[in-house]
Amino acid sequence: MSDVTEIIKKQINQSGKKREVLLPILQSIVERDHYLSSESLLQVAKSLDISAADVYGTASFYSFLETNKKLGKYVIRVCKTIVCDMQGKREIIEAIENCLDIRIGETTRNNKFSLLYTNCLGWCHKGPVMLINNEVYTELTPDKVRRIINAYKQNKQEEL
């Protein structure tokens, strides 16, 4: 039995075989695999008796459910709103890009980091803001970004 099958069965056992488990299943797959492969989407569709188009439509609607390519272990999302622009987002992106030697939309060669734009993260009052996986970092400066990224590079998040 594949890992995706185990995720699907676990959700179905907890909540029943209904449409409402689709999003939690997709989120669980992304949490483990860092993206949704075509095979995973088809397996979810078959297991829930939902059309593949419906599953893909749901997955592609949400910006945090990556369907195009596998992302790094740490996905860095930078808010792309005008508020963060006014609070110095450009300098933050430059610091991240220089620290990781990648650009927006890219993943490091070692597959450890991916850098993406995202819509508002809901922290406009504390911008500029970035999200690394599920951890929010606010009131960023280029120096603060370098310290955060370096801690992740060394797998020492607890020092943050």
PyRosetta script that sets phi, psi and omega in degrees:
from pyrosetta import init, pose_from_sequence

init()
pose = pose_from_sequence("MSDVTEIIKKQINQSGKKREVLLPILQSIVERDHYLSSESLLQVAKSLDISAADVYGTASFYSFLETNKKLGKYVIRVCKTIVCDMQGKREIIEAIENCLDIRIGETTRNNKFSLLYTNCLGWCHKGPVMLINNEVYTELTPDKVRRIINAYKQNKQEEL")
pose.set_psi(1, 132.0)
pose.set_omega(1, -178.4)
pose.set_phi(2, -76.2)
pose.set_psi(2, 163.0)
pose.set_omega(2, 178.7)
pose.set_phi(3, -62.2)
pose.set_psi(3, -36.3)
pose.set_omega(3, 178.6)
pose.set_phi(4, -64.2)
pose.set_psi(4, -41.5)
pose.set_omega(4, 178.3)
pose.set_phi(5, -60.9)
pose.set_psi(5, -40.9)
pose.set_omega(5, 178.8)
pose.set_phi(6, -63.8)
pose.set_psi(6, -41.9)
pose.set_omega(6, 177.5)
pose.set_phi(7, -61.3)
pose.set_psi(7, -46.4)
pose.set_omega(7, -178.8)
pose.set_phi(8, -62.2)
pose.set_psi(8, -49.0)
pose.set_omega(8, -178.4)
pose.set_phi(9, -61.4)
pose.set_psi(9, -39.7)
pose.set_omega(9, 179.5)
pose.set_phi(10, -61.0)
pose.set_psi(10, -46.4)
pose.set_omega(10, -179.6)
pose.set_phi(11, -65.4)
pose.set_psi(11, -41.8)
pose.set_omega(11, -179.9)
pose.set_phi(12, -65.0)
pose.set_psi(12, -41.2)
pose.set_omega(12, 178.3)
pose.set_phi(13, -63.5)
pose.set_psi(13, -35.2)
pose.set_omega(13, -179.5)
pose.set_phi(14, -77.3)
pose.set_psi(14, -39.7)
pose.set_omega(14, -169.8)
pose.set_phi(15, -122.4)
pose.set_psi(15, -6.4)
pose.set_omega(15, -177.7)
pose.set_phi(16, 93.3)
pose.set_psi(16, 164.4)
pose.set_omega(16, -177.8)
pose.set_phi(17, -90.5)
pose.set_psi(17, 81.8)
pose.set_omega(17, -178.3)
pose.set_phi(18, -139.3)
pose.set_psi(18, 164.3)
pose.set_omega(18, -176.3)
pose.set_phi(19, -57.6)
pose.set_psi(19, -31.0)
pose.set_omega(19, -176.3)
pose.set_phi(20, -64.5)
pose.set_psi(20, -17.2)
pose.set_omega(20, 179.6)
pose.set_phi(21, -87.3)
pose.set_psi(21, -6.4)
pose.set_omega(21, -177.8)
pose.set_phi(22, -57.4)
pose.set_psi(22, -53.7)
pose.set_omega(22, -176.8)
pose.set_phi(23, -63.7)
pose.set_psi(23, -45.9)
pose.set_omega(23, 176.0)
pose.set_phi(24, -59.8)
pose.set_psi(24, -35.2)
pose.set_omega(24, 177.2)
pose.set_phi(25, -65.3)
pose.set_psi(25, -47.9)
pose.set_omega(25, -179.8)
pose.set_phi(26, -61.5)
pose.set_psi(26, -41.9)
pose.set_omega(26, 178.8)
pose.set_phi(27, -62.9)
pose.set_psi(27, -40.0)
pose.set_omega(27, 179.6)
pose.set_phi(28, -65.7)
pose.set_psi(28, -39.2)
pose.set_omega(28, 178.7)
pose.set_phi(29, -65.8)
pose.set_psi(29, -44.1)
pose.set_omega(29, 179.0)
pose.set_phi(30, -63.8)
pose.set_psi(30, -39.1)
pose.set_omega(30, 179.2)
pose.set_phi(31, -60.1)
pose.set_psi(31, -37.4)
pose.set_omega(31, -178.5)
pose.set_phi(32, -84.9)
pose.set_psi(32, -45.7)
pose.set_omega(32, -172.3)
pose.set_phi(33, -98.4)
pose.set_psi(33, -14.1)
pose.set_omega(33, -178.3)
pose.set_phi(34, 72.2)
pose.set_psi(34, 9.2)
pose.set_omega(34, 171.9)
pose.set_phi(35, -173.7)
pose.set_psi(35, 172.1)
pose.set_omega(35, 178.0)
pose.set_phi(36, -111.1)
pose.set_psi(36, 111.8)
pose.set_omega(36, 177.9)
pose.set_phi(37, -77.2)
pose.set_psi(37, 161.8)
pose.set_omega(37, 176.0)
pose.set_phi(38, -58.6)
pose.set_psi(38, -39.8)
pose.set_omega(38, -179.8)
pose.set_phi(39, -63.3)
pose.set_psi(39, -41.8)
pose.set_omega(39, 179.0)
pose.set_phi(40, -63.8)
pose.set_psi(40, -43.7)
pose.set_omega(40, 179.8)
pose.set_phi(41, -61.7)
pose.set_psi(41, -41.7)
pose.set_omega(41, 178.3)
pose.set_phi(42, -65.6)
pose.set_psi(42, -40.4)
pose.set_omega(42, 179.5)
pose.set_phi(43, -64.1)
pose.set_psi(43, -40.1)
pose.set_omega(43, 177.0)
pose.set_phi(44, -63.9)
pose.set_psi(44, -45.1)
pose.set_omega(44, 179.9)
pose.set_phi(45, -58.8)
pose.set_psi(45, -47.8)
pose.set_omega(45, 179.9)
pose.set_phi(46, -62.7)
pose.set_psi(46, -43.7)
pose.set_omega(46, -176.9)
pose.set_phi(47, -66.0)
pose.set_psi(47, -33.2)
pose.set_omega(47, -178.3)
pose.set_phi(48, -99.3)
pose.set_psi(48, 1.5)
pose.set_omega(48, -176.5)
pose.set_phi(49, 54.6)
pose.set_psi(49, 46.2)
pose.set_omega(49, 177.4)
pose.set_phi(50, -119.8)
pose.set_psi(50, 147.8)
pose.set_omega(50, 179.6)
pose.set_phi(51, -64.7)
pose.set_psi(51, 148.2)
pose.set_omega(51, 178.1)
pose.set_phi(52, -60.4)
pose.set_psi(52, -36.3)
pose.set_omega(52, 178.8)
pose.set_phi(53, -63.4)
pose.set_psi(53, -38.7)
pose.set_omega(53, 178.9)
pose.set_phi(54, -66.6)
pose.set_psi(54, -42.3)
pose.set_omega(54, 178.6)
pose.set_phi(55, -65.0)
pose.set_psi(55, -46.5)
pose.set_omega(55, 179.4)
pose.set_phi(56, -64.0)
pose.set_psi(56, -40.1)
pose.set_omega(56, 178.5)
pose.set_phi(57, -59.9)
pose.set_psi(57, -41.3)
pose.set_omega(57, 177.6)
pose.set_phi(58, -66.7)
pose.set_psi(58, -47.3)
pose.set_omega(58, -178.0)
pose.set_phi(59, -62.6)
pose.set_psi(59, -42.2)
pose.set_omega(59, -176.1)
pose.set_phi(60, -77.7)
pose.set_psi(60, -16.4)
pose.set_omega(60, 178.8)
pose.set_phi(61, -69.7)
pose.set_psi(61, -37.8)
pose.set_omega(61, -174.7)
pose.set_phi(62, -92.1)
pose.set_psi(62, 126.9)
pose.set_omega(62, -175.9)
pose.set_phi(63, -69.0)
pose.set_psi(63, -17.9)
pose.set_omega(63, -179.5)
pose.set_phi(64, -91.6)
pose.set_psi(64, 1.8)
pose.set_omega(64, 175.9)
pose.set_phi(65, -109.7)
pose.set_psi(65, 92.6)
pose.set_omega(65, -175.6)
pose.set_phi(66, -73.3)
pose.set_psi(66, 126.4)
pose.set_omega(66, 179.5)
pose.set_phi(67, -118.1)
pose.set_psi(67, -5.9)
pose.set_omega(67, -174.5)
pose.set_phi(68, -91.2)
pose.set_psi(68, -41.5)
pose.set_omega(68, -177.0)
pose.set_phi(69, -158.0)
pose.set_psi(69, 157.3)
pose.set_omega(69, 178.3)
pose.set_phi(70, -68.3)
pose.set_psi(70, 136.2)
pose.set_omega(70, 179.6)
pose.set_phi(71, -100.9)
pose.set_psi(71, 168.5)
pose.set_omega(71, 180.0)
pose.set_phi(72, -69.3)
pose.set_psi(72, 172.1)
pose.set_omega(72, 177.9)
pose.set_phi(73, -58.6)
pose.set_psi(73, -39.6)
pose.set_omega(73, 178.2)
pose.set_phi(74, -113.5)
pose.set_psi(74, 115.7)
pose.set_omega(74, 179.2)
pose.set_phi(75, -99.4)
pose.set_psi(75, 116.8)
pose.set_omega(75, 179.7)
pose.set_phi(76, -98.7)
pose.set_psi(76, 120.1)
pose.set_omega(76, 178.5)
pose.set_phi(77, -114.7)
pose.set_psi(77, 127.6)
pose.set_omega(77, 179.7)
pose.set_phi(78, -111.4)
pose.set_psi(78, 130.6)
pose.set_omega(78, -179.8)
pose.set_phi(79, -61.4)
pose.set_psi(79, 132.2)
pose.set_omega(79, -176.7)
pose.set_phi(80, -106.0)
pose.set_psi(80, 20.0)
pose.set_omega(80, -177.6)
pose.set_phi(81, -80.5)
pose.set_psi(81, 163.9)
pose.set_omega(81, 179.9)
pose.set_phi(82, -65.5)
pose.set_psi(82, -29.8)
pose.set_omega(82, 179.4)
pose.set_phi(83, -62.3)
pose.set_psi(83, -47.0)
pose.set_omega(83, 177.8)
pose.set_phi(84, -67.0)
pose.set_psi(84, -32.0)
pose.set_omega(84, 174.5)
pose.set_phi(85, -57.3)
pose.set_psi(85, -46.4)
pose.set_omega(85, -177.6)
pose.set_phi(86, -69.8)
pose.set_psi(86, -17.9)
pose.set_omega(86, -177.8)
pose.set_phi(87, -101.8)
pose.set_psi(87, 11.8)
pose.set_omega(87, 173.2)
pose.set_phi(88, 99.3)
pose.set_psi(88, 25.8)
pose.set_omega(88, -178.3)
pose.set_phi(89, -57.7)
pose.set_psi(89, -38.1)
pose.set_omega(89, -177.1)
pose.set_phi(90, -56.4)
pose.set_psi(90, -43.5)
pose.set_omega(90, 179.2)
pose.set_phi(91, -65.7)
pose.set_psi(91, -33.9)
pose.set_omega(91, 179.0)
pose.set_phi(92, -67.3)
pose.set_psi(92, -45.5)
pose.set_omega(92, 179.6)
pose.set_phi(93, -63.4)
pose.set_psi(93, -42.6)
pose.set_omega(93, 178.1)
pose.set_phi(94, -60.6)
pose.set_psi(94, -40.4)
pose.set_omega(94, 178.7)
pose.set_phi(95, -64.1)
pose.set_psi(95, -42.7)
pose.set_omega(95, 178.8)
pose.set_phi(96, -65.1)
pose.set_psi(96, -48.5)
pose.set_omega(96, -178.5)
pose.set_phi(97, -59.4)
pose.set_psi(97, -43.1)
pose.set_omega(97, 180.0)
pose.set_phi(98, -68.6)
pose.set_psi(98, -37.8)
pose.set_omega(98, -178.4)
pose.set_phi(99, -68.1)
pose.set_psi(99, -35.5)
pose.set_omega(99, -175.5)
pose.set_phi(100, -105.3)
pose.set_psi(100, -9.0)
pose.set_omega(100, -177.2)
pose.set_phi(101, 57.1)
pose.set_psi(101, 42.4)
pose.set_omega(101, 173.8)
pose.set_phi(102, -137.4)
pose.set_psi(102, 168.2)
pose.set_omega(102, 176.9)
pose.set_phi(103, -116.3)
pose.set_psi(103, 169.9)
pose.set_omega(103, 177.3)
pose.set_phi(104, -52.7)
pose.set_psi(104, 132.8)
pose.set_omega(104, 179.0)
pose.set_phi(105, 91.0)
pose.set_psi(105, -3.3)
pose.set_omega(105, -177.3)
pose.set_phi(106, -107.1)
pose.set_psi(106, 164.9)
pose.set_omega(106, 176.6)
pose.set_phi(107, -124.6)
pose.set_psi(107, 142.3)
pose.set_omega(107, 179.1)
pose.set_phi(108, -63.0)
pose.set_psi(108, 156.2)
pose.set_omega(108, -177.6)
pose.set_phi(109, -59.3)
pose.set_psi(109, -31.8)
pose.set_omega(109, -179.6)
pose.set_phi(110, -85.5)
pose.set_psi(110, 6.2)
pose.set_omega(110, 179.5)
pose.set_phi(111, 59.5)
pose.set_psi(111, 27.2)
pose.set_omega(111, -179.8)
pose.set_phi(112, -89.8)
pose.set_psi(112, -34.8)
pose.set_omega(112, -176.1)
pose.set_phi(113, -130.7)
pose.set_psi(113, 140.3)
pose.set_omega(113, 168.3)
pose.set_phi(114, -125.1)
pose.set_psi(114, 145.4)
pose.set_omega(114, -178.3)
pose.set_phi(115, -121.3)
pose.set_psi(115, 122.1)
pose.set_omega(115, -176.8)
pose.set_phi(116, -135.4)
pose.set_psi(116, 152.5)
pose.set_omega(116, 166.0)
pose.set_phi(117, -84.6)
pose.set_psi(117, 151.3)
pose.set_omega(117, 172.5)
pose.set_phi(118, -142.9)
pose.set_psi(118, 163.0)
pose.set_omega(118, 175.9)
pose.set_phi(119, -70.8)
pose.set_psi(119, 178.8)
pose.set_omega(119, -174.0)
pose.set_phi(120, -44.1)
pose.set_psi(120, 131.7)
pose.set_omega(120, 177.7)
pose.set_phi(121, -93.4)
pose.set_psi(121, -2.7)
pose.set_omega(121, 176.4)
pose.set_phi(122, 82.9)
pose.set_psi(122, 17.9)
pose.set_omega(122, -179.5)
pose.set_phi(123, -122.0)
pose.set_psi(123, 36.0)
pose.set_omega(123, -175.1)
pose.set_phi(124, -55.5)
pose.set_psi(124, -33.7)
pose.set_omega(124, -179.2)
pose.set_phi(125, -71.8)
pose.set_psi(125, -8.6)
pose.set_omega(125, -177.8)
pose.set_phi(126, -127.4)
pose.set_psi(126, 23.5)
pose.set_omega(126, -175.6)
pose.set_phi(127, -73.7)
pose.set_psi(127, 168.3)
pose.set_omega(127, -6.7)
pose.set_phi(128, -70.0)
pose.set_psi(128, 154.8)
pose.set_omega(128, -170.4)
pose.set_phi(129, -128.7)
pose.set_psi(129, 146.6)
pose.set_omega(129, 169.1)
pose.set_phi(130, -138.8)
pose.set_psi(130, 157.2)
pose.set_omega(130, 178.2)
pose.set_phi(131, -122.3)
pose.set_psi(131, 128.0)
pose.set_omega(131, 173.4)
pose.set_phi(132, -114.5)
pose.set_psi(132, 111.9)
pose.set_omega(132, -170.6)
pose.set_phi(133, 53.2)
pose.set_psi(133, -110.2)
pose.set_omega(133, -178.5)
pose.set_phi(134, -108.8)
pose.set_psi(134, 10.4)
pose.set_omega(134, -176.9)
pose.set_phi(135, -103.0)
pose.set_psi(135, 124.9)
pose.set_omega(135, -179.1)
pose.set_phi(136, -91.9)
pose.set_psi(136, 135.7)
pose.set_omega(136, 175.6)
pose.set_phi(137, -122.9)
pose.set_psi(137, 125.4)
pose.set_omega(137, -173.1)
pose.set_phi(138, -117.9)
pose.set_psi(138, 170.2)
pose.set_omega(138, 177.2)
pose.set_phi(139, 47.1)
pose.set_psi(139, 50.6)
pose.set_omega(139, -174.2)
pose.set_phi(140, -74.6)
pose.set_psi(140, 146.6)
pose.set_omega(140, 169.0)
pose.set_phi(141, -128.3)
pose.set_psi(141, 161.8)
pose.set_omega(141, 177.4)
pose.set_phi(142, -55.9)
pose.set_psi(142, -40.3)
pose.set_omega(142, 178.6)
pose.set_phi(143, -64.9)
pose.set_psi(143, -43.1)
pose.set_omega(143, 179.0)
pose.set_phi(144, -62.3)
pose.set_psi(144, -41.2)
pose.set_omega(144, 178.6)
pose.set_phi(145, -61.5)
pose.set_psi(145, -44.7)
pose.set_omega(145, 179.9)
pose.set_phi(146, -61.6)
pose.set_psi(146, -41.3)
pose.set_omega(146, 178.5)
pose.set_phi(147, -63.8)
pose.set_psi(147, -43.2)
pose.set_omega(147, -179.4)
pose.set_phi(148, -63.8)
pose.set_psi(148, -49.4)
pose.set_omega(148, -179.1)
pose.set_phi(149, -61.8)
pose.set_psi(149, -43.7)
pose.set_omega(149, 179.5)
pose.set_phi(150, -62.5)
pose.set_psi(150, -36.4)
pose.set_omega(150, 176.6)
pose.set_phi(151, -64.5)
pose.set_psi(151, -40.8)
pose.set_omega(151, 176.9)
pose.set_phi(152, -66.7)
pose.set_psi(152, -38.4)
pose.set_omega(152, 178.3)
pose.set_phi(153, -59.5)
pose.set_psi(153, -34.9)
pose.set_omega(153, -178.2)
pose.set_phi(154, -93.9)
pose.set_psi(154, 4.1)
pose.set_omega(154, -178.3)
pose.set_phi(155, 56.5)
pose.set_psi(155, 37.8)
pose.set_omega(155, -180.0)
pose.set_phi(156, -118.7)
pose.set_psi(156, 55.8)
pose.set_omega(156, -179.2)
pose.set_phi(157, -58.7)
pose.set_psi(157, -32.3)
pose.set_omega(157, -176.2)
pose.set_phi(158, -61.5)
pose.set_psi(158, -18.8)
pose.set_omega(158, 179.2)
pose.set_phi(159, -78.3)
pose.set_psi(159, -11.1)
pose.set_omega(159, -179.1)
pose.set_phi(160, -70.8)
pose.dump_pdb("model.pdb")
